[in-house]
Amino acid sequence: MAVRLMKQCTCLLREATRLVPTVAPVGRLRLAGVACKTLTSSVSSPSSGSLTELLGKEQVFTPYPEHQEVDYLIEKATRPEELLELLGGDHSLHHNHAALILIRLSYLLSEKPKEKALLVEDARFQQLVRLVDSQ
């Protein structure tokens, strides 16, 4: 399943990078526009600014959010209970945190298979599965 997902993402990314300069909406994927400006301006004028100057002026699209406290808590968790507490806690979870929690839970349960039965019955685990499924 992961291999199919990676193949699909690779194909979509390849297609997107091929089409970006012609159909990119205003305000999105600004990095492609900056690179295009740099290439065309360096050909037309010798005194054009560097890429870093253009990046400083343009708002650049960043596909990955900054590493947050929740990310560290997910990585450092040593028990499934610690991960499930993040769901009900006061932490601000983003769209990918639920998937990261599920991945980490899978890893922890591979080391401690006795906890699987208890986890399946936990309401927080059911909430996590529904959350990942809805995304």
N, CA, C and O atoms as a printed pandas DataFrame, in Angstrom:
     atom_number atom_name residue_name chain_id  residue_number  x_coord  y_coord  z_coord
0              1         N          MET        A               1    0.819   -1.179    0.000
1              2        CA          MET        A               1    0.000    0.000    0.000
2              3         C          MET        A               1    0.874    1.259    0.000
3              4         O          MET        A               1    0.584    2.216   -0.718
4              5         N          ALA        A               2    1.925    1.257    0.792
5              6        CA          ALA        A               2    2.819    2.412    0.849
6              7         C          ALA        A               2    3.530    2.616   -0.485
7              8         O          ALA        A               2    3.765    3.750   -0.903
8              9         N          VAL        A               3    3.868    1.524   -1.143
9             10        CA          VAL        A               3    4.549    1.625   -2.438
10            11         C          VAL        A               3    3.626    2.271   -3.461
11            12         O          VAL        A               3    4.057    3.119   -4.242
12            13         N          ARG        A               4    2.348    1.868   -3.459
13            14        CA          ARG        A               4    1.392    2.473   -4.395
14            15         C          ARG        A               4    1.226    3.955   -4.112
15            16         O          ARG        A               4    1.156    4.764   -5.037
16            17         N          LEU        A               5    1.161    4.312   -2.839
17            18        CA          LEU        A               5    1.014    5.713   -2.460
18            19         C          LEU        A               5    2.218    6.524   -2.918
19            20         O          LEU        A               5    2.066    7.626   -3.444
20            21         N          MET        A               6    3.415    5.978   -2.718
21            22        CA          MET        A               6    4.628    6.681   -3.146
22            23         C          MET        A               6    4.662    6.847   -4.665
23            24         O          MET        A               6    5.049    7.904   -5.163
24            25         N          LYS        A               7    4.262    5.815   -5.399
25            26        CA          LYS        A               7    4.235    5.920   -6.859
26            27         C          LYS        A               7    3.254    6.996   -7.303
27            28         O          LYS        A               7    3.546    7.783   -8.203
28            29         N          GLN        A               8    2.077    7.023   -6.659
29            30        CA          GLN        A               8    1.073    8.012   -7.020
30            31         C          GLN        A               8    1.564    9.422   -6.702
31            32         O          GLN        A               8    1.386   10.336   -7.507
32            33         N          CYS        A               9    2.176    9.605   -5.539
33            34        CA          CYS        A               9    2.705   10.924   -5.168
34            35         C          CYS        A               9    3.802   11.365   -6.124
35            36         O          CYS        A               9    3.865   12.533   -6.509
36            37         N          THR        A              10    4.662   10.433   -6.505
37            38        CA          THR        A              10    5.740   10.752   -7.436
38            39         C          THR        A              10    5.177   11.195   -8.778
39            40         O          THR        A              10    5.639   12.176   -9.360
40            41         N          CYS        A              11    4.179   10.468   -9.265
41            42        CA          CYS        A              11    3.564   10.836  -10.544
42            43         C          CYS        A              11    2.889   12.198  -10.455
43            44         O          CYS        A              11    3.023   13.019  -11.363
44            45         N          LEU        A              12    2.164   12.443   -9.365
45            46        CA          LEU        A              12    1.489   13.727   -9.194
46            47         C          LEU        A              12    2.489   14.870   -9.071
47            48         O          LEU        A              12    2.280   15.944   -9.635
48            49         N          LEU        A              13    3.565   14.645   -8.344
49            50        CA          LEU        A              13    4.582   15.678   -8.184
50            51         C          LEU        A              13    5.254   15.980   -9.516
51            52         O          LEU        A              13    5.488   17.142   -9.849
52            53         N          ARG        A              14    5.562   14.945  -10.271
53            54        CA          ARG        A              14    6.186   15.132  -11.574
54            55         C          ARG        A              14    5.259   15.941  -12.483
55            56         O          ARG        A              14    5.709   16.857  -13.172
56            57         N          GLU        A              15    3.978   15.608  -12.486
57            58        CA          GLU        A              15    3.001   16.311  -13.311
58            59         C          GLU        A              15    2.844   17.759  -12.844
59            60         O          GLU        A              15    2.747   18.674  -13.661
60            61         N          ALA        A              16    2.820   17.959  -11.530
61            62        CA          ALA        A              16    2.651   19.311  -10.988
62            63         C          ALA        A              16    3.836   20.198  -11.328
63            64         O          ALA        A              16    3.654   21.365  -11.676
64            65         N          THR        A              17    5.042   19.667  -11.234
65            66        CA          THR        A              17    6.214   20.487  -11.532
66            67         C          THR        A              17    6.300   20.811  -13.017
67            68         O          THR        A              17    6.868   21.830  -13.409
68            69         N          ARG        A              18    5.740   19.949  -13.827
69            70        CA          ARG        A              18    5.734   20.207  -15.263
70            71         C          ARG        A              18    4.735   21.312  -15.608
71            72         O          ARG        A              18    4.977   22.096  -16.525
72            73         N          LEU        A              19    3.617   21.380  -14.884
73            74        CA          LEU        A              19    2.558   22.325  -15.201
74            75         C          LEU        A              19    2.589   23.606  -14.381
75            76         O          LEU        A              19    1.895   24.560  -14.735
76            77         N          VAL        A              20    3.351   23.669  -13.319
77            78        CA          VAL        A              20    3.319   24.798  -12.384
78            79         C          VAL        A              20    3.519   26.153  -13.046
79            80         O          VAL        A              20    2.699   27.040  -12.808
80            81         N          PRO        A              21    4.537   26.378  -13.851
81            82        CA          PRO        A              21    4.745   27.728  -14.372
82            83         C          PRO        A              21    3.583   28.256  -15.209
83            84         O          PRO        A              21    3.396   29.470  -15.285
84            85         N          THR        A              22    2.803   27.388  -15.835
85            86        CA          THR        A              22    1.732   27.865  -16.696
86            87         C          THR        A              22    0.399   28.007  -15.987
87            88         O          THR        A              22   -0.412   28.836  -16.401
88            89         N          VAL        A              23    0.134   27.245  -14.947
89            90        CA          VAL        A              23   -1.188   27.284  -14.324
90            91         C          VAL        A              23   -1.171   27.565  -12.829
91            92         O          VAL        A              23   -2.197   27.373  -12.177
92            93         N          ALA        A              24   -0.076   28.004  -12.261
93            94        CA          ALA        A              24   -0.017   28.243  -10.813
94            95         C          ALA        A              24   -0.893   29.429  -10.450
95            96         O          ALA        A              24   -0.734   30.500  -11.037
96            97         N          PRO        A              25   -1.822   29.275   -9.492
97            98        CA          PRO        A              25   -2.653   30.396   -9.070
98            99         C          PRO        A              25   -1.812   31.434   -8.327
99           100         O          PRO        A              25   -0.772   31.116   -7.752
100          101         N          VAL        A              26   -2.281   32.668   -8.351
101          102        CA          VAL        A              26   -1.550   33.751   -7.694
102          103         C          VAL        A              26   -1.476   33.462   -6.203
103          104         O          VAL        A              26   -2.476   33.092   -5.589
104          105         N          GLY        A              27   -0.297   33.628   -5.621
105          106        CA          GLY        A              27   -0.116   33.418   -4.196
106          107         C          GLY        A              27    0.272   32.006   -3.820
107          108         O          GLY        A              27    0.591   31.759   -2.657
108          109         N          ARG        A              28    0.259   31.081   -4.738
109          110        CA          ARG        A              28    0.633   29.699   -4.439
110          111         C          ARG        A              28    1.878   29.331   -5.218
111          112         O          ARG        A              28    2.123   29.820   -6.321
112          113         N          LEU        A              29    2.650   28.459   -4.611
113          114        CA          LEU        A              29    3.874   27.962   -5.238
114          115         C          LEU        A              29    4.742   29.108   -5.754
115          116         O          LEU        A              29    5.156   29.122   -6.914
116          117         N          ARG        A              30    5.002   30.045   -4.887
117          118        CA          ARG        A              30    5.767   31.226   -5.257
118          119         C          ARG        A              30    7.217   30.893   -5.578
119          120         O          ARG        A              30    7.868   31.627   -6.320
120          121         N          LEU        A              31    7.720   29.817   -5.040
121          122        CA          LEU        A              31    9.107   29.447   -5.279
122          123         C          LEU        A              31    9.350   29.192   -6.757
123          124         O          LEU        A              31   10.403   29.553   -7.282
124          125         N          ALA        A              32    8.389   28.576   -7.434
125          126        CA          ALA        A              32    8.540   28.322   -8.865
126          127         C          ALA        A              32    8.608   29.643   -9.623
127          128         O          ALA        A              32    9.388   29.777  -10.566
128          129         N          GLY        A              33    7.801   30.610   -9.220
129          130        CA          GLY        A              33    7.829   31.919   -9.855
130          131         C          GLY        A              33    9.141   32.639   -9.619
131          132         O          GLY        A              33    9.664   33.300  -10.517
132          133         N          VAL        A              34    9.674   32.513   -8.416
133          134        CA          VAL        A              34   10.951   33.143   -8.090
134          135         C          VAL        A              34   12.065   32.544   -8.928
135          136         O          VAL        A              34   12.896   33.273   -9.470
136          137         N          ALA        A              35   12.092   31.238   -9.037
137          138        CA          ALA        A              35   13.124   30.582   -9.837
138          139         C          ALA        A              35   13.010   30.995  -11.296
139          140         O          ALA        A              35   14.018   31.235  -11.960
140          141         N          CYS        A              36   11.780   31.078  -11.793
141          142        CA          CYS        A              36   11.559   31.484  -13.178
142          143         C          CYS        A              36   12.023   32.927  -13.377
143          144         O          CYS        A              36   12.677   33.232  -14.374
144          145         N          LYS        A              37   11.691   33.817  -12.438
145          146        CA          LYS        A              37   12.135   35.211  -12.534
146          147         C          LYS        A              37   13.658   35.299  -12.539
147          148         O          LYS        A              37   14.236   36.081  -13.294
148          149         N          THR        A              38   14.294   34.510  -11.712
149          150        CA          THR        A              38   15.750   34.539  -11.626
150          151         C          THR        A              38   16.371   34.128  -12.952
151          152         O          THR        A              38   17.315   34.761  -13.424
152          153         N          LEU        A              39   15.845   33.079  -13.545
153          154        CA          LEU        A              39   16.401   32.614  -14.817
154          155         C          LEU        A              39   16.195   33.639  -15.914
155          156         O          LEU        A              39   17.121   33.915  -16.677
156          157         N          THR        A              40   15.001   34.210  -16.012
157          158        CA          THR        A              40   14.743   35.153  -17.095
158          159         C          THR        A              40   15.432   36.482  -16.866
159          160         O          THR        A              40   15.905   37.103  -17.818
160          161         N          SER        A              41   15.498   36.936  -15.609
161          162        CA          SER        A              41   16.132   38.229  -15.363
162          163         C          SER        A              41   17.649   38.151  -15.514
163          164         O          SER        A              41   18.275   39.133  -15.913
164          165         N          SER        A              42   18.243   37.019  -15.206
165          166        CA          SER        A              42   19.694   36.913  -15.348
166          167         C          SER        A              42   20.105   36.918  -16.811
167          168         O          SER        A              42   21.221   37.317  -17.144
168          169         N          VAL        A              43   19.223   36.485  -17.671
169          170        CA          VAL        A              43   19.516   36.516  -19.097
170          171         C          VAL        A              43   19.341   37.924  -19.638
171          172         O          VAL        A              43   20.135   38.373  -20.464
172          173         N          SER        A              44   18.302   38.633  -19.179
173          174        CA          SER        A              44   17.982   39.935  -19.757
174          175         C          SER        A              44   18.793   41.091  -19.179
175          176         O          SER        A              44   19.085   42.045  -19.900
176          177         N          SER        A              45   19.165   41.035  -17.898
177          178        CA          SER        A              45   19.913   42.156  -17.321
178          179         C          SER        A              45   21.060   41.644  -16.462
179          180         O          SER        A              45   20.865   40.744  -15.645
180          181         N          PRO        A              46   22.244   42.199  -16.632
181          182        CA          PRO        A              46   23.392   41.725  -15.859
182          183         C          PRO        A              46   23.335   42.132  -14.387
183          184         O          PRO        A              46   23.999   41.504  -13.562
184          185         N          SER        A              47   22.562   43.164  -14.030
185          186        CA          SER        A              47   22.535   43.639  -12.647
186          187         C          SER        A              47   21.345   43.076  -11.870
187          188         O          SER        A              47   20.882   43.702  -10.917
188          189         N          SER        A              48   20.861   41.938  -12.255
189          190        CA          SER        A              48   19.705   41.369  -11.561
190          191         C          SER        A              48   20.113   40.855  -10.187
191          192         O          SER        A              48   21.275   40.517   -9.963
192          193         N          GLY        A              49   19.142   40.797   -9.261
193          194        CA          GLY        A              49   19.412   40.348   -7.898
194          195         C          GLY        A              49   19.612   38.848   -7.839
195          196         O          GLY        A              49   19.261   38.111   -8.760
196          197         N          SER        A              50   20.186   38.421   -6.730
197          198        CA          SER        A              50   20.409   36.989   -6.550
198          199         C          SER        A              50   19.117   36.298   -6.126
199          200         O          SER        A              50   18.120   36.953   -5.820
200          201         N          LEU        A              51   19.149   35.005   -6.113
201          202        CA          LEU        A              51   17.979   34.224   -5.721
202          203         C          LEU        A              51   17.610   34.496   -4.273
203          204         O          LEU        A              51   16.425   34.549   -3.944
204          205         N          THR        A              52   18.588   34.669   -3.407
205          206        CA          THR        A              52   18.285   34.926   -1.992
206          207         C          THR        A              52   17.591   36.269   -1.812
207          208         O          THR        A              52   16.725   36.404   -0.947
208          209         N          GLU        A              53   17.962   37.272   -2.620
209          210        CA          GLU        A              53   17.279   38.565   -2.545
210          211         C          GLU        A              53   15.830   38.429   -2.990
211          212         O          GLU        A              53   14.927   38.987   -2.366
212          213         N          LEU        A              54   15.612   37.691   -4.066
213          214        CA          LEU        A              54   14.249   37.489   -4.545
214          215         C          LEU        A              54   13.427   36.687   -3.549
215          216         O          LEU        A              54   12.248   36.973   -3.344
216          217         N          LEU        A              55   14.037   35.688   -2.930
217          218        CA          LEU        A              55   13.327   34.900   -1.933
218          219         C          LEU        A              55   12.959   35.749   -0.727
219          220         O          LEU        A              55   11.917   35.536   -0.108
220          221         N          GLY        A              56   13.804   36.701   -0.395
221          222        CA          GLY        A              56   13.514   37.586    0.721
222          223         C          GLY        A              56   12.312   38.472    0.438
223          224         O          GLY        A              56   11.555   38.798    1.353
224          225         N          LYS        A              57   12.128   38.864   -0.811
225          226        CA          LYS        A              57   11.015   39.727   -1.197
226          227         C          LYS        A              57    9.722   38.943   -1.388
227          228         O          LYS        A              57    8.644   39.454   -1.085
228          229         N          GLU        A              58    9.809   37.741   -1.875
229          230        CA          GLU        A              58    8.634   36.932   -2.177
230          231         C          GLU        A              58    8.218   36.097   -0.974
231          232         O          GLU        A              58    9.055   35.690   -0.168
232          233         N          GLN        A              59    6.921   35.846   -0.864
233          234        CA          GLN        A              59    6.433   34.923    0.156
234          235         C          GLN        A              59    6.553   33.521   -0.428
235          236         O          GLN        A              59    5.926   33.210   -1.440
236          237         N          VAL        A              60    7.347   32.688    0.203
237          238        CA          VAL        A              60    7.670   31.374   -0.334
238          239         C          VAL        A              60    6.747   30.323    0.267
239          240         O          VAL        A              60    6.475   30.337    1.468
240          241         N          PHE        A              61    6.272   29.422   -0.566
241          242        CA          PHE        A              61    5.440   28.303   -0.130
242          243         C          PHE        A              61    6.325   27.277    0.561
243          244         O          PHE        A              61    7.317   26.829   -0.012
244          245         N          THR        A              62    5.977   26.903    1.781
245          246        CA          THR        A              62    6.720   25.869    2.502
246          247         C          THR        A              62    5.795   24.692    2.743
247          248         O          THR        A              62    4.782   24.844    3.425
248          249         N          PRO        A              63    6.108   23.533    2.211
249          250        CA          PRO        A              63    5.218   22.388    2.329
250          251         C          PRO        A              63    5.188   21.773    3.724
251          252         O          PRO        A              63    4.240   21.056    4.044
252          253         N          TYR        A              64    6.175   22.023    4.555
253          254        CA          TYR        A              64    6.233   21.411    5.878
254          255         C          TYR        A              64    6.135   22.482    6.956
255          256         O          TYR        A              64    6.892   23.452    6.930
256          257         N          PRO        A              65    5.216   22.323    7.903
257          258        CA          PRO        A              65    5.152   23.290    8.993
258          259         C          PRO        A              65    6.357   23.134    9.909
259          260         O          PRO        A              65    7.058   22.123    9.867
260          261         N          GLU        A              66    6.586   24.144   10.733
261          262        CA          GLU        A              66    7.701   24.078   11.670
262          263         C          GLU        A              66    7.477   22.953   12.672
263          264         O          GLU        A              66    6.340   22.600   12.986
264          265         N          HIS        A              67    8.566   22.402   13.163
265          266        CA          HIS        A              67    8.505   21.336   14.161
266          267         C          HIS        A              67    7.935   21.924   15.448
267          268         O          HIS        A              67    8.442   22.926   15.951
268          269         N          GLN        A              68    6.896   21.312   15.974
269          270        CA          GLN        A              68    6.232   21.836   17.163
270          271         C          GLN        A              68    6.461   20.925   18.352
271          272         O          GLN        A              68    7.029   19.840   18.227
272          273         N          GLU        A              69    6.007   21.387   19.509
273          274        CA          GLU        A              69    6.153   20.610   20.736
274          275         C          GLU        A              69    5.455   19.258   20.613
275          276         O          GLU        A              69    5.948   18.250   21.119
276          277         N          VAL        A              70    4.309   19.243   19.940
277          278        CA          VAL        A              70    3.559   17.991   19.773
278          279         C          VAL        A              70    4.383   16.973   19.000
279          280         O          VAL        A              70    4.351   15.782   19.310
280          281         N          ASP        A              71    5.119   17.433   17.996
281          282        CA          ASP        A              71    5.966   16.525   17.222
282          283         C          ASP        A              71    7.009   15.855   18.115
283          284         O          ASP        A              71    7.261   14.656   17.995
284          285         N          TYR        A              72    7.605   16.630   18.999
285          286        CA          TYR        A              72    8.596   16.068   19.925
286          287         C          TYR        A              72    7.951   15.070   20.883
287          288         O          TYR        A              72    8.532   14.028   21.185
288          289         N          LEU        A              73    6.747   15.394   21.359
289          290        CA          LEU        A              73    6.053   14.484   22.277
290          291         C          LEU        A              73    5.715   13.162   21.592
291          292         O          LEU        A              73    5.798   12.099   22.208
292          293         N          ILE        A              74    5.336   13.231   20.327
293          294        CA          ILE        A              74    5.029   12.010   19.569
294          295         C          ILE        A              74    6.290   11.173   19.402
295          296         O          ILE        A              74    6.264    9.960   19.609
296          297         N          GLU        A              75    7.389   11.812   19.030
297          298        CA          GLU        A              75    8.646   11.089   18.812
298          299         C          GLU        A              75    9.183   10.462   20.090
299          300         O          GLU        A              75    9.737    9.363   20.055
300          301         N          LYS        A              76    9.026   11.144   21.208
301          302        CA          LYS        A              76    9.614   10.687   22.469
302          303         C          LYS        A              76    8.723    9.726   23.250
303          304         O          LYS        A              76    9.163    9.172   24.258
304          305         N          ALA        A              77    7.502    9.517   22.818
305          306        CA          ALA        A              77    6.577    8.646   23.552
306          307         C          ALA        A              77    7.117    7.220   23.608
307          308         O          ALA        A              77    7.602    6.683   22.612
308          309         N          THR        A              78    7.023    6.624   24.785
309          310        CA          THR        A              78    7.498    5.248   24.969
310          311         C          THR        A              78    6.361    4.291   25.298
311          312         O          THR        A              78    6.557    3.076   25.337
312          313         N          ARG        A              79    5.169    4.839   25.535
313          314        CA          ARG        A              79    4.002    4.010   25.843
314          315         C          ARG        A              79    2.817    4.491   25.012
315          316         O          ARG        A              79    2.708    5.687   24.740
316          317         N          PRO        A              80    1.937    3.595   24.605
317          318        CA          PRO        A              80    0.745    4.008   23.859
318          319         C          PRO        A              80   -0.114    5.019   24.619
319          320         O          PRO        A              80   -0.730    5.897   24.016
320          321         N          GLU        A              81   -0.149    4.891   25.930
321          322        CA          GLU        A              81   -0.943    5.803   26.756
322          323         C          GLU        A              81   -0.498    7.259   26.576
323          324         O          GLU        A              81   -1.332    8.163   26.555
324          325         N          GLU        A              82    0.795    7.482   26.447
325          326        CA          GLU        A              82    1.317    8.839   26.256
326          327         C          GLU        A              82    0.792    9.451   24.958
327          328         O          GLU        A              82    0.478   10.640   24.906
328          329         N          LEU        A              83    0.703    8.638   23.927
329          330        CA          LEU        A              83    0.216    9.127   22.639
330          331         C          LEU        A              83   -1.278    9.417   22.679
331          332         O          LEU        A              83   -1.735   10.417   22.126
332          333         N          LEU        A              84   -2.033    8.551   23.328
333          334        CA          LEU        A              84   -3.476    8.751   23.403
334          335         C          LEU        A              84   -3.830    9.967   24.254
335          336         O          LEU        A              84   -4.865   10.596   24.036
336          337         N          GLU        A              85   -2.988   10.297   25.211
337          338        CA          GLU        A              85   -3.217   11.488   26.033
338          339         C          GLU        A              85   -3.108   12.766   25.204
339          340         O          GLU        A              85   -3.713   13.780   25.553
340          341         N          LEU        A              86   -2.349   12.728   24.121
341          342        CA          LEU        A              86   -2.213   13.904   23.261
342          343         C          LEU        A              86   -3.534   14.258   22.585
343          344         O          LEU        A              86   -3.797   15.427   22.303
344          345         N          LEU        A              87   -4.361   13.251   22.328
345          346        CA          LEU        A              87   -5.643   13.502   21.665
346          347         C          LEU        A              87   -6.588   14.298   22.551
347          348         O          LEU        A              87   -7.265   15.211   22.078
348          349         N          GLY        A              88   -6.638   13.960   23.820
349          350        CA          GLY        A              88   -7.555   14.628   24.723
350          351         C          GLY        A              88   -6.955   15.819   25.428
351          352         O          GLY        A              88   -7.654   16.522   26.158
352          353         N          GLY        A              89   -5.690   16.059   25.229
353          354        CA          GLY        A              89   -4.997   17.138   25.930
354          355         C          GLY        A              89   -5.264   18.502   25.329
355          356         O          GLY        A              89   -6.099   18.662   24.439
356          357         N          ASP        A              90   -4.546   19.465   25.830
357          358        CA          ASP        A              90   -4.686   20.849   25.373
358          359         C          ASP        A              90   -3.746   21.170   24.220
359          360         O          ASP        A              90   -3.476   22.339   23.947
360          361         N          HIS        A              91   -3.255   20.159   23.552
361          362        CA          HIS        A              91   -2.296   20.369   22.471
362          363         C          HIS        A              91   -3.024   20.718   21.180
363          364         O          HIS        A              91   -4.120   20.227   20.912
364          365         N          SER        A              92   -2.400   21.562   20.402
365          366        CA          SER        A              92   -2.939   21.951   19.107
366          367         C          SER        A              92   -2.452   20.950   18.063
367          368         O          SER        A              92   -1.295   20.992   17.645
368          369         N          LEU        A              93   -3.345   20.048   17.644
369          370        CA          LEU        A              93   -2.980   19.022   16.666
370          371         C          LEU        A              93   -3.328   19.498   15.265
371          372         O          LEU        A              93   -4.428   19.999   15.029
372          373         N          HIS        A              94   -2.397   19.343   14.342
373          374        CA          HIS        A              94   -2.632   19.669   12.943
374          375         C          HIS        A              94   -3.044   18.414   12.186
375          376         O          HIS        A              94   -3.139   17.328   12.758
376          377         N          HIS        A              95   -3.287   18.582   10.889
377          378        CA          HIS        A              95   -3.829   17.506   10.074
378          379         C          HIS        A              95   -2.958   16.257   10.038
379          380         O          HIS        A              95   -3.491   15.153    9.924
380          381         N          ASN        A              96   -1.661   16.390   10.129
381          382        CA          ASN        A              96   -0.809   15.203   10.023
382          383         C          ASN        A              96   -0.449   14.591   11.369
383          384         O          ASN        A              96    0.134   13.508   11.411
384          385         N          HIS        A              97   -0.778   15.251   12.457
385          386        CA          HIS        A              97   -0.420   14.717   13.766
386          387         C          HIS        A              97   -1.145   13.410   14.072
387          388         O          HIS        A              97   -0.566   12.513   14.685
388          389         N          ALA        A              98   -2.394   13.292   13.657
389          390        CA          ALA        A              98   -3.132   12.052   13.910
390          391         C          ALA        A              98   -2.448   10.877   13.216
391          392         O          ALA        A              98   -2.328    9.795   13.791
392          393         N          ALA        A              99   -2.006   11.091   11.993
393          394        CA          ALA        A              99   -1.311   10.027   11.266
394          395         C          ALA        A              99    0.025    9.697   11.927
395          396         O          ALA        A              99    0.404    8.529   12.017
396          397         N          LEU        A             100    0.735   10.721   12.385
397          398        CA          LEU        A             100    2.008   10.480   13.072
398          399         C          LEU        A             100    1.800    9.695   14.364
399          400         O          LEU        A             100    2.595    8.816   14.697
400          401         N          ILE        A             101    0.734   10.014   15.087
401          402        CA          ILE        A             101    0.428    9.283   16.320
402          403         C          ILE        A             101    0.124    7.829   15.999
403          404         O          ILE        A             101    0.586    6.928   16.698
404          405         N          LEU        A             102   -0.652    7.596   14.945
405          406        CA          LEU        A             102   -0.995    6.221   14.566
406          407         C          LEU        A             102    0.247    5.435   14.148
407          408         O          LEU        A             102    0.379    4.261   14.491
408          409         N          ILE        A             103    1.142    6.063   13.423
409          410        CA          ILE        A             103    2.389    5.400   13.014
410          411         C          ILE        A             103    3.233    5.051   14.234
411          412         O          ILE        A             103    3.768    3.947   14.337
412          413         N          ARG        A             104    3.347    6.001   15.153
413          414        CA          ARG        A             104    4.139    5.751   16.371
414          415         C          ARG        A             104    3.489    4.666   17.226
415          416         O          ARG        A             104    4.186    3.840   17.816
416          417         N          LEU        A             105    2.155    4.664   17.297
417          418        CA          LEU        A             105    1.448    3.607   18.028
418          419         C          LEU        A             105    1.751    2.241   17.431
419          420         O          LEU        A             105    1.986    1.277   18.161
420          421         N          SER        A             106    1.747    2.158   16.120
421          422        CA          SER        A             106    2.046    0.889   15.452
422          423         C          SER        A             106    3.440    0.403   15.812
423          424         O          SER        A             106    3.658   -0.784   16.059
424          425         N          TYR        A             107    4.376    1.336   15.837
425          426        CA          TYR        A             107    5.754    0.981   16.187
426          427         C          TYR        A             107    5.834    0.479   17.627
427          428         O          TYR        A             107    6.456   -0.548   17.897
428          429         N          LEU        A             108    5.208    1.203   18.541
429          430        CA          LEU        A             108    5.253    0.808   19.953
430          431         C          LEU        A             108    4.569   -0.538   20.182
431          432         O          LEU        A             108    5.037   -1.347   20.982
432          433         N          LEU        A             109    3.469   -0.774   19.485
433          434        CA          LEU        A             109    2.746   -2.034   19.662
434          435         C          LEU        A             109    3.479   -3.211   19.034
435          436         O          LEU        A             109    3.261   -4.357   19.427
436          437         N          SER        A             110    4.336   -2.944   18.073
437          438        CA          SER        A             110    5.130   -4.044   17.519
438          439         C          SER        A             110    6.134   -4.543   18.551
439          440         O          SER        A             110    6.539   -5.705   18.527
440          441         N          GLU        A             111    6.533   -3.648   19.460
441          442        CA          GLU        A             111    7.456   -4.036   20.529
442          443         C          GLU        A             111    6.734   -4.627   21.739
443          444         O          GLU        A             111    7.304   -5.428   22.480
444          445         N          LYS        A             112    5.471   -4.225   21.936
445          446        CA          LYS        A             112    4.689   -4.676   23.097
446          447         C          LYS        A             112    3.332   -5.202   22.624
447          448         O          LYS        A             112    2.323   -4.516   22.785
448          449         N          PRO        A             113    3.290   -6.394   22.051
449          450        CA          PRO        A             113    2.033   -6.896   21.479
450          451         C          PRO        A             113    0.940   -7.173   22.511
451          452         O          PRO        A             113   -0.226   -7.297   22.135
452          453         N          LYS        A             114    1.273   -7.272   23.780
453          454        CA          LYS        A             114    0.267   -7.559   24.804
454          455         C          LYS        A             114   -0.711   -6.400   24.990
455          456         O          LYS        A             114   -1.828   -6.604   25.464
456          457         N          GLU        A             115   -0.308   -5.210   24.628
457          458        CA          GLU        A             115   -1.146   -4.030   24.832
458          459         C          GLU        A             115   -2.159   -3.812   23.709
459          460         O          GLU        A             115   -2.994   -2.912   23.806
460          461         N          LYS        A             116   -2.103   -4.612   22.653
461          462        CA          LYS        A             116   -3.003   -4.423   21.512
462          463         C          LYS        A             116   -4.463   -4.570   21.898
463          464         O          LYS        A             116   -5.290   -3.752   21.497
464          465         N          ALA        A             117   -4.795   -5.593   22.667
465          466        CA          ALA        A             117   -6.187   -5.848   23.026
466          467         C          ALA        A             117   -6.773   -4.683   23.821
467          468         O          ALA        A             117   -7.914   -4.284   23.589
468          469         N          LEU        A             118   -6.008   -4.146   24.744
469          470        CA          LEU        A             118   -6.487   -3.014   25.538
470          471         C          LEU        A             118   -6.651   -1.762   24.679
471          472         O          LEU        A             118   -7.580   -0.979   24.878
472          473         N          LEU        A             119   -5.759   -1.586   23.741
473          474        CA          LEU        A             119   -5.786   -0.397   22.904
474          475         C          LEU        A             119   -7.005   -0.382   21.984
475          476         O          LEU        A             119   -7.619    0.667   21.787
476          477         N          VAL        A             120   -7.351   -1.520   21.428
477          478        CA          VAL        A             120   -8.480   -1.595   20.500
478          479         C          VAL        A             120   -9.782   -1.191   21.189
479          480         O          VAL        A             120  -10.671   -0.627   20.552
480          481         N          GLU        A             121   -9.897   -1.474   22.475
481          482        CA          GLU        A             121  -11.109   -1.140   23.215
482          483         C          GLU        A             121  -11.130    0.308   23.695
483          484         O          GLU        A             121  -12.179    0.793   24.118
484          485         N          ASP        A             122  -10.013    1.001   23.641
485          486        CA          ASP        A             122   -9.921    2.373   24.136
486          487         C          ASP        A             122  -10.676    3.327   23.206
487          488         O          ASP        A             122  -10.486    3.299   21.990
488          489         N          ALA        A             123  -11.530    4.167   23.787
489          490        CA          ALA        A             123  -12.324    5.116   23.000
490          491         C          ALA        A             123  -11.434    6.142   22.297
491          492         O          ALA        A             123  -11.761    6.595   21.200
492          493         N          ARG        A             124  -10.332    6.504   22.909
493          494        CA          ARG        A             124   -9.418    7.474   22.288
494          495         C          ARG        A             124   -8.768    6.892   21.041
495          496         O          ARG        A             124   -8.522    7.613   20.073
496          497         N          PHE        A             125   -8.489    5.591   21.058
497          498        CA          PHE        A             125   -7.927    4.946   19.874
498          499         C          PHE        A             125   -8.957    4.944   18.744
499          500         O          PHE        A             125   -8.616    5.191   17.587
500          501         N          GLN        A             126  -10.210    4.665   19.081
501          502        CA          GLN        A             126  -11.274    4.692   18.070
502          503         C          GLN        A             126  -11.410    6.100   17.480
503          504         O          GLN        A             126  -11.617    6.259   16.277
504          505         N          GLN        A             127  -11.291    7.106   18.330
505          506        CA          GLN        A             127  -11.338    8.497   17.868
506          507         C          GLN        A             127  -10.175    8.776   16.915
507          508         O          GLN        A             127  -10.351    9.439   15.892
508          509         N          LEU        A             128   -9.008    8.278   17.247
509          510        CA          LEU        A             128   -7.824    8.465   16.408
510          511         C          LEU        A             128   -8.020    7.825   15.037
511          512         O          LEU        A             128   -7.692    8.426   14.014
512          513         N          VAL        A             129   -8.546    6.626   15.020
513          514        CA          VAL        A             129   -8.773    5.930   13.746
514          515         C          VAL        A             129   -9.790    6.697   12.902
515          516         O          VAL        A             129   -9.603    6.844   11.694
516          517         N          ARG        A             130  -10.861    7.185   13.523
517          518        CA          ARG        A             130  -11.862    7.966   12.778
518          519         C          ARG        A             130  -11.255    9.260   12.242
519          520         O          ARG        A             130  -11.560    9.678   11.125
520          521         N          LEU        A             131  -10.401    9.888   13.037
521          522        CA          LEU        A             131   -9.760   11.131   12.615
522          523         C          LEU        A             131   -8.851   10.905   11.408
523          524         O          LEU        A             131   -8.887   11.679   10.451
524          525         N          VAL        A             132   -8.052    9.867   11.448
525          526        CA          VAL        A             132   -7.170    9.554   10.317
526          527         C          VAL        A             132   -8.001    9.167    9.098
527          528         O          VAL        A             132   -7.665    9.539    7.973
528          529         N          ASP        A             133   -9.074    8.430    9.313
529          530        CA          ASP        A             133   -9.936    8.008    8.211
530          531         C          ASP        A             133  -10.610    9.206    7.540
531          532         O          ASP        A             133  -10.803    9.209    6.324
532          533         N          SER        A             134  -10.965   10.211    8.318
533          534        CA          SER        A             134  -11.640   11.383    7.752
534          535         C          SER        A             134  -10.694   12.273    6.951
535          536         O          SER        A             134  -11.137   13.095    6.148
536          537         N          GLN        A             135   -9.408   12.108    7.167
537          538        CA          GLN        A             135   -8.444   12.940    6.445
538          539         C          GLN        A             135   -8.137   12.311    5.114
539          540         O          GLN        A             135   -7.344   12.853    4.344
